[in-house]
Amino acid sequence: MNKADLVDIISEGTGLTKLETGTVIDAFLATVSYALASGERVELRRFGTFSLKDRKAKIGRNPKTGVVVPIPARKMPHFKPSPELRKYAEEKQGGEN
């Protein structure tokens, strides 16, 4: 599913136009992005939490040339689904992992 699919489904379910729905989705994504960039967590009850996780510095290797490349420590966006979302997804997938 992509953004256009989300816009279509939400638009049908809410009665908003596709343009209005797209604007709302864009605003939501921008707000979550801004919060993460500011170091905040975004918690959506019964859905999950968006946060930043620390990644340690490590040594990588260019697979084409074999040259060793240092990869600096950084913060990466992370999503942790709520127990309700995990349970719902598991039930819809027939309990498969």
Rosetta blueprint (number, residue, H / E / L):
1 M L
2 N L
3 K H
4 A H
5 D H
6 L H
7 V H
8 D H
9 I H
10 I H
11 S H
12 E H
13 G H
14 T H
15 G L
16 L L
17 T L
18 K H
19 L H
20 E H
21 T H
22 G H
23 T H
24 V H
25 I H
26 D H
27 A H
28 F H
29 L H
30 A H
31 T H
32 V H
33 S H
34 Y H
35 A H
36 L H
37 A H
38 S L
39 G L
40 E L
41 R L
42 V E
43 E E
44 L E
45 R L
46 R L
47 F L
48 G E
49 T E
50 F E
51 S E
52 L E
53 K E
54 D E
55 R E
56 K L
57 A L
58 K E
59 I E
60 G E
61 R E
62 N L
63 P L
64 K L
65 T L
66 G L
67 V L
68 V E
69 V E
70 P E
71 I E
72 P L
73 A L
74 R E
75 K E
76 M E
77 P E
78 H E
79 F E
80 K E
81 P E
82 S L
83 P H
84 E H
85 L H
86 R H
87 K H
88 Y H
89 A H
90 E H
91 E H
92 K H
93 Q L
94 G L
95 G L
96 E L
97 N L
